[in-house]
Amino acid sequence: MRRIAGLGVLAVSAGLALSVPGSAQTVQAEPGSGPGLGKVTIVITELRNTKGVVRACMTTNPDIFPRCREDPASHRTVVDAGEKVTLTFRNVKPGRYSVALLHDENDNGKADRALLGMMPKEGFGFSRDAPVRMGPPSFKDAAFDFDGVETRLTIKMRYML
């Protein structure tokens, strides 16, 4: 999100279709845990306002990232936006994951665009703060290895407009 790169911006906003206002908050998705399952905690920073929601999706499937809502095995949640948001995915199996975030400021379930549909109007973020060039980052650029116990990530929300 550090660069504006022609059609790549359209691809970013199209790729972020991931399917509650306050200040700092913590939400636990998929409560409970089972044997061999752990948790991934994500701290989301630099939201520009507390409007709408943050949609979070975490997947092991590189073929559909960042549209991980298409992955029935993905971990997904929607939480209220805030000055700083912390969420926890539980029951996470060991593996290689990537996370995509959308700050859906008007809570309409999609990544809104401006400037002839080219520029995302709402914020987005990816694990490892993967850079966006000519579209959303690859799964590989955003991927992190999860050992099945506990991991904490910080993801900076980015805005083009």
C-alpha beads as a LAMMPS data file, in Angstrom:
LAMMPS data file: protein, C-alpha beads

161 atoms
158 bonds

1 atom types
1 bond types

-500.0 500.0 xlo xhi
-500.0 500.0 ylo yhi
-500.0 500.0 zlo zhi

Masses

1 110.0

Atoms # bond

1 1 1 0.000 0.000 0.000
2 1 1 3.001 2.222 0.019
3 1 1 2.801 2.762 -3.707
4 1 1 0.076 3.654 -6.135
5 1 1 0.652 1.477 -9.137
6 1 1 -1.875 1.793 -11.928
7 1 1 -4.134 -1.209 -12.346
8 1 1 -2.591 -2.890 -9.333
9 1 1 -4.730 -0.741 -7.075
10 1 1 -7.876 -2.057 -8.746
11 1 1 -6.667 -5.594 -8.180
12 1 1 -5.995 -4.839 -4.533
13 1 1 -9.463 -3.524 -3.877
14 1 1 -11.071 -6.331 -5.887
15 1 1 -9.040 -8.909 -3.999
16 1 1 -10.106 -7.724 -0.565
17 1 1 -13.725 -8.776 -0.530
18 1 1 -13.688 -10.416 2.906
19 1 1 -17.161 -11.314 4.278
20 1 1 -19.179 -3.885 14.913
21 1 1 -17.578 1.291 16.453
22 1 1 -15.321 1.693 19.540
23 1 1 -11.789 2.468 20.595
24 1 1 -9.359 -0.317 21.497
25 1 1 -10.986 -3.717 21.641
26 1 1 -10.148 -7.386 21.746
27 1 1 -12.215 -10.011 19.976
28 1 1 -11.714 -13.747 20.143
29 1 1 -12.794 -15.609 17.051
30 1 1 -13.606 -19.309 17.159
31 1 1 -13.504 -19.713 20.952
32 1 1 -12.123 -22.827 22.597
33 1 1 -9.213 -24.967 21.632
34 1 1 -8.485 -28.580 20.978
35 1 1 -5.469 -30.845 21.122
36 1 1 -2.704 -29.725 18.752
37 1 1 -4.491 -26.461 18.052
38 1 1 -3.216 -23.029 18.981
39 1 1 -4.017 -19.359 18.643
40 1 1 -2.969 -16.493 16.410
41 1 1 -3.393 -13.021 17.893
42 1 1 -3.442 -10.076 15.501
43 1 1 -2.958 -6.477 16.611
44 1 1 -4.205 -4.044 13.963
45 1 1 -2.741 -0.547 14.099
46 1 1 -3.138 2.802 12.353
47 1 1 -6.847 2.657 11.601
48 1 1 -7.748 6.166 10.465
49 1 1 -11.058 6.221 12.315
50 1 1 -13.436 4.086 14.367
51 1 1 -16.152 3.856 11.708
52 1 1 -17.462 0.518 10.514
53 1 1 -15.762 -2.823 10.943
54 1 1 -12.540 -4.661 10.247
55 1 1 -12.902 -7.856 8.241
56 1 1 -10.134 -10.383 8.847
57 1 1 -9.429 -13.571 6.959
58 1 1 -6.575 -16.069 7.454
59 1 1 -5.906 -18.954 5.078
60 1 1 -3.374 -21.628 4.169
61 1 1 -4.563 -21.713 0.547
62 1 1 -2.249 -19.708 -1.756
63 1 1 -4.571 -20.188 -4.744
64 1 1 -7.352 -17.984 -3.358
65 1 1 -5.456 -15.443 -1.244
66 1 1 -6.460 -12.697 -0.459
67 1 1 -10.035 -13.779 -1.238
68 1 1 -9.939 -16.346 1.505
69 1 1 -13.678 -16.217 2.102
70 1 1 -13.729 -18.743 -0.747
71 1 1 -11.801 -21.165 1.494
72 1 1 -14.169 -23.098 3.795
73 1 1 -11.189 -23.971 6.026
74 1 1 -10.134 -20.327 6.477
75 1 1 -10.430 -18.447 9.752
76 1 1 -12.632 -15.350 9.378
77 1 1 -14.094 -12.723 11.637
78 1 1 -15.638 -9.253 11.542
79 1 1 -14.959 -6.887 14.454
80 1 1 -15.790 -3.306 15.334
81 1 1 -13.231 -0.785 14.147
82 1 1 -11.364 1.072 16.870
83 1 1 -8.234 3.081 17.488
84 1 1 -6.423 -0.219 17.873
85 1 1 -8.023 -3.620 17.389
86 1 1 -6.786 -6.952 18.710
87 1 1 -8.371 -10.217 17.614
88 1 1 -7.502 -13.824 18.288
89 1 1 -8.125 -16.824 16.068
90 1 1 -8.317 -20.027 18.128
91 1 1 -8.285 -23.675 17.067
92 1 1 -5.578 -22.944 14.501
93 1 1 -3.707 -25.947 13.119
94 1 1 0.026 -25.711 12.474
95 1 1 0.816 -24.525 8.957
96 1 1 1.740 -21.648 6.662
97 1 1 -0.859 -18.858 6.749
98 1 1 -1.488 -15.441 5.230
99 1 1 -3.848 -12.793 6.611
100 1 1 -5.853 -10.171 4.698
101 1 1 -7.656 -7.282 6.415
102 1 1 -10.208 -4.740 5.204
103 1 1 -11.331 -1.647 7.142
104 1 1 -14.919 -1.655 5.847
105 1 1 -15.764 1.843 7.028
106 1 1 -19.376 1.764 5.842
107 1 1 -19.895 -1.937 6.755
108 1 1 -21.286 -2.818 3.338
109 1 1 -19.302 -6.053 3.009
110 1 1 -17.049 -4.960 0.163
111 1 1 -13.931 -2.949 -0.591
112 1 1 -15.242 0.349 -1.964
113 1 1 -13.323 2.049 -4.782
114 1 1 -12.989 5.577 -6.171
115 1 1 -11.399 7.219 -9.208
116 1 1 -13.097 5.122 -11.892
117 1 1 -12.936 2.022 -9.735
118 1 1 -9.151 2.101 -9.590
119 1 1 -8.349 3.236 -6.049
120 1 1 -9.497 1.576 -2.833
121 1 1 -11.293 4.087 -0.606
122 1 1 -11.027 1.918 2.483
123 1 1 -8.055 0.568 4.382
124 1 1 -6.419 -2.802 3.987
125 1 1 -3.544 -4.752 5.477
126 1 1 -1.700 -8.022 5.111
127 1 1 0.369 -10.222 7.368
128 1 1 4.070 -9.397 7.390
129 1 1 2.932 -5.963 6.116
130 1 1 3.472 -7.436 2.655
131 1 1 3.956 -4.710 0.037
132 1 1 1.415 -4.032 -2.681
133 1 1 2.782 -3.369 -6.130
134 1 1 0.722 -4.268 -9.191
135 1 1 -2.031 -5.840 -7.114
136 1 1 -2.400 -7.526 -3.766
137 1 1 0.676 -9.261 -2.404
138 1 1 1.242 -12.909 -3.154
139 1 1 0.463 -15.499 -0.533
140 1 1 4.216 -16.094 -0.248
141 1 1 4.940 -12.421 0.524
142 1 1 2.341 -12.350 3.304
143 1 1 2.901 -15.887 4.637
144 1 1 4.081 -16.770 8.115
145 1 1 4.662 -20.167 9.681
146 1 1 2.487 -21.124 12.636
147 1 1 3.840 -23.803 14.982
148 1 1 0.449 -24.735 16.413
149 1 1 1.013 -23.111 19.807
150 1 1 0.789 -19.304 19.808
151 1 1 1.783 -16.439 17.504
152 1 1 1.265 -12.680 17.744
153 1 1 1.256 -10.493 14.613
154 1 1 1.002 -6.730 14.196
155 1 1 -0.544 -5.496 10.956
156 1 1 -0.593 -1.844 9.937
157 1 1 -3.763 -0.696 8.178
158 1 1 -2.964 1.183 4.961
159 1 1 -5.024 3.693 2.981
160 1 1 -4.658 4.971 -0.574
161 1 1 -7.109 7.870 -0.285

Bonds

1 1 1 2
2 1 2 3
3 1 3 4
4 1 4 5
5 1 5 6
6 1 6 7
7 1 7 8
8 1 8 9
9 1 9 10
10 1 10 11
11 1 11 12
12 1 12 13
13 1 13 14
14 1 14 15
15 1 15 16
16 1 16 17
17 1 17 18
18 1 18 19
19 1 21 22
20 1 22 23
21 1 23 24
22 1 24 25
23 1 25 26
24 1 26 27
25 1 27 28
26 1 28 29
27 1 29 30
28 1 30 31
29 1 31 32
30 1 32 33
31 1 33 34
32 1 34 35
33 1 35 36
34 1 36 37
35 1 37 38
36 1 38 39
37 1 39 40
38 1 40 41
39 1 41 42
40 1 42 43
41 1 43 44
42 1 44 45
43 1 45 46
44 1 46 47
45 1 47 48
46 1 48 49
47 1 49 50
48 1 50 51
49 1 51 52
50 1 52 53
51 1 53 54
52 1 54 55
53 1 55 56
54 1 56 57
55 1 57 58
56 1 58 59
57 1 59 60
58 1 60 61
59 1 61 62
60 1 62 63
61 1 63 64
62 1 64 65
63 1 65 66
64 1 66 67
65 1 67 68
66 1 68 69
67 1 69 70
68 1 70 71
69 1 71 72
70 1 72 73
71 1 73 74
72 1 74 75
73 1 75 76
74 1 76 77
75 1 77 78
76 1 78 79
77 1 79 80
78 1 80 81
79 1 81 82
80 1 82 83
81 1 83 84
82 1 84 85
83 1 85 86
84 1 86 87
85 1 87 88
86 1 88 89
87 1 89 90
88 1 90 91
89 1 91 92
90 1 92 93
91 1 93 94
92 1 94 95
93 1 95 96
94 1 96 97
95 1 97 98
96 1 98 99
97 1 99 100
98 1 100 101
99 1 101 102
100 1 102 103
101 1 103 104
102 1 104 105
103 1 105 106
104 1 106 107
105 1 107 108
106 1 108 109
107 1 109 110
108 1 110 111
109 1 111 112
110 1 112 113
111 1 113 114
112 1 114 115
113 1 115 116
114 1 116 117
115 1 117 118
116 1 118 119
117 1 119 120
118 1 120 121
119 1 121 122
120 1 122 123
121 1 123 124
122 1 124 125
123 1 125 126
124 1 126 127
125 1 127 128
126 1 128 129
127 1 129 130
128 1 130 131
129 1 131 132
130 1 132 133
131 1 133 134
132 1 134 135
133 1 135 136
134 1 136 137
135 1 137 138
136 1 138 139
137 1 139 140
138 1 140 141
139 1 141 142
140 1 142 143
141 1 143 144
142 1 144 145
143 1 145 146
144 1 146 147
145 1 147 148
146 1 148 149
147 1 149 150
148 1 150 151
149 1 151 152
150 1 152 153
151 1 153 154
152 1 154 155
153 1 155 156
154 1 156 157
155 1 157 158
156 1 158 159
157 1 159 160
158 1 160 161
